[in-house]
């Protein structure tokens, strides 16, 4: 399970205001969960620098851990070359689309300012197939304007 930093109030370069005792992803790879209009579920890794929607924050301390407790349900497809894709593959094997904030590995010119899909499940889970704690987390943060299969998420709704 990843850890979060607790800091003083500040504004990140992505415009997220961090309150005291509010986790910041700065320097830590934190996973958060969201769902799309098809009720498919994705896990998003911040890469230590990616934005975390406010609606996803209550579940960042255990989202990855709870997801990995689920059974392996399908084969996966690795979408981009990745040095150590183990976490992303493990999540996709459990039916989650797995994304990373890959800008941390790119130059400013190459940056996309988006979460990019690392690994795709062959048989994606839907929200109704999750245990209750993960259902609430997945429904709290919705993807706007596209489905997870699109491969890139650049806007995340901050509400239900």
C-alpha positions as CSV (number, residue, x, y, z in Angstrom):
1,X,0.0,0.0,0.0
2,X,1.3,3.5,-0.9
3,X,1.6,6.2,1.7
4,X,0.6,9.9,1.5
5,X,2.2,13.0,2.8
6,X,0.4,15.3,5.2
7,X,1.3,18.9,4.7
8,X,0.4,22.5,5.3
9,X,-2.1,24.3,3.1
10,X,-0.7,25.0,-0.4
11,X,-1.7,25.0,-4.0
12,X,-0.2,22.4,-6.4
13,X,0.9,23.3,-9.9
14,X,-2.4,21.5,-11.0
15,X,-4.5,24.0,-9.1
16,X,-5.6,21.6,-6.3
17,X,-5.7,23.3,-2.9
18,X,-4.2,21.0,-0.3
19,X,-5.6,21.5,3.2
20,X,-3.8,20.6,6.4
21,X,-4.0,16.8,7.0
22,X,-5.0,16.3,3.3
23,X,-2.8,13.8,1.5
24,X,-0.6,15.1,-1.3
25,X,0.8,12.8,-4.0
26,X,4.0,14.8,-4.2
27,X,6.8,12.3,-4.2
28,X,4.6,9.2,-3.5
29,X,2.9,7.0,-6.0
30,X,-0.7,6.9,-4.8
31,X,-3.6,5.0,-6.4
32,X,-7.1,6.4,-6.6
33,X,-10.3,4.9,-8.2
34,X,-13.0,6.2,-10.6
35,X,-15.7,4.9,-12.9
36,X,-16.9,5.9,-16.4
37,X,-20.3,6.3,-18.1
38,X,-20.3,2.5,-18.8
39,X,-19.7,1.8,-15.1
40,X,-16.3,0.4,-15.9
41,X,-13.7,0.9,-13.2
42,X,-10.2,2.4,-13.4
43,X,-7.3,2.7,-10.9
44,X,-5.0,5.7,-11.4
45,X,-1.4,6.0,-10.1
46,X,-0.2,9.5,-9.5
47,X,3.5,8.8,-10.3
48,X,4.2,11.0,-7.4
49,X,3.0,14.1,-9.2
50,X,-0.4,13.5,-10.7
51,X,-3.5,15.3,-9.5
52,X,-6.0,13.5,-7.3
53,X,-9.7,14.6,-7.5
54,X,-11.2,15.7,-4.1
55,X,-13.9,13.1,-4.5
56,X,-11.3,10.3,-4.7
57,X,-9.3,11.4,-1.6
58,X,-11.3,9.6,1.1
59,X,-10.3,6.2,-0.4
60,X,-6.6,6.7,-1.4
61,X,-5.3,5.0,1.7
62,X,-6.7,1.6,0.8
63,X,-8.0,1.6,-2.8
64,X,-5.1,-0.3,-4.2
65,X,-4.9,-2.7,-1.3
66,X,-8.7,-3.5,-1.5
67,X,-8.5,-3.9,-5.3
68,X,-5.6,-6.4,-5.0
69,X,-7.6,-8.5,-2.5
70,X,-10.1,-9.3,-5.4
71,X,-9.6,-12.5,-7.4
72,X,-7.8,-12.6,-10.7
73,X,-10.6,-12.6,-13.3
74,X,-9.1,-12.1,-16.8
75,X,-6.1,-11.8,-19.1
76,X,-4.7,-8.3,-19.8
77,X,-3.2,-6.3,-22.6
78,X,-0.1,-4.1,-21.8
79,X,-0.8,-0.8,-23.7
80,X,2.6,1.0,-23.4
81,X,6.1,-0.2,-22.8
82,X,6.8,0.1,-19.1
83,X,9.9,-0.7,-17.0
84,X,8.0,-2.4,-14.1
85,X,4.3,-3.0,-15.0
86,X,3.7,-5.5,-12.1
87,X,1.2,-3.3,-10.1
88,X,-0.7,-2.2,-13.3
89,X,-0.9,-5.8,-14.6
90,X,-2.1,-7.1,-11.2
91,X,-4.9,-4.5,-11.1
92,X,-5.9,-5.2,-14.7
93,X,-6.0,-9.0,-14.0
94,X,-8.7,-8.1,-11.5
95,X,-10.7,-6.2,-14.1
96,X,-9.5,-2.6,-13.5
97,X,-8.2,-0.4,-16.3
98,X,-4.9,0.8,-14.9
99,X,-3.5,4.2,-15.6
100,X,-0.4,6.2,-14.6
101,X,0.5,9.8,-14.6
102,X,3.3,9.2,-17.1
103,X,4.4,12.9,-17.4
104,X,6.9,12.2,-14.6
105,X,8.9,10.1,-17.1
106,X,8.7,12.7,-19.9
107,X,10.3,16.0,-20.9
108,X,8.1,19.1,-20.8
109,X,7.6,18.9,-24.6
110,X,6.5,15.3,-24.4
111,X,4.1,15.8,-21.4
112,X,0.4,15.1,-22.0
113,X,-1.0,16.4,-18.7
114,X,-3.2,13.2,-18.6
115,X,-3.3,9.8,-17.0
116,X,-2.4,7.2,-19.7
117,X,-3.5,3.6,-19.7
118,X,-0.7,1.2,-18.9
119,X,-2.7,-2.0,-18.8
120,X,-6.2,-3.0,-20.0
121,X,-8.3,-5.9,-18.7
122,X,-9.7,-8.2,-21.4
123,X,-12.9,-8.5,-19.3
124,X,-13.4,-5.2,-17.4
125,X,-15.2,-5.1,-14.1
126,X,-18.2,-2.9,-13.6
127,X,-19.1,-1.0,-10.4
128,X,-21.8,-3.5,-9.5
129,X,-19.2,-6.3,-9.4
130,X,-17.2,-4.6,-6.7
131,X,-17.5,-5.0,-2.9
132,X,-19.4,-2.1,-1.3
133,X,-16.4,-0.1,-0.1
134,X,-14.9,0.0,-3.6
135,X,-18.3,0.6,-5.2
136,X,-18.7,3.8,-3.1
137,X,-15.2,4.9,-4.1
138,X,-15.6,4.2,-7.8
139,X,-19.0,6.0,-7.9
140,X,-17.6,9.1,-6.1
141,X,-15.4,10.1,-9.0
142,X,-16.7,9.9,-12.5
143,X,-14.8,10.3,-15.8
144,X,-16.2,13.2,-17.9
145,X,-16.7,12.9,-21.7
146,X,-15.1,9.6,-22.5
147,X,-14.9,6.0,-21.4
148,X,-11.8,4.4,-19.8
149,X,-11.1,2.3,-23.0
150,X,-10.1,5.6,-24.7
151,X,-6.7,5.1,-23.0
152,X,-6.2,8.7,-21.8
153,X,-8.0,10.6,-19.0
154,X,-7.4,14.3,-19.0
155,X,-10.5,15.6,-17.2
156,X,-12.0,14.1,-14.1
157,X,-15.3,15.1,-12.6
158,X,-15.0,16.2,-9.0
159,X,-18.5,15.0,-8.0
160,X,-20.9,12.1,-8.2
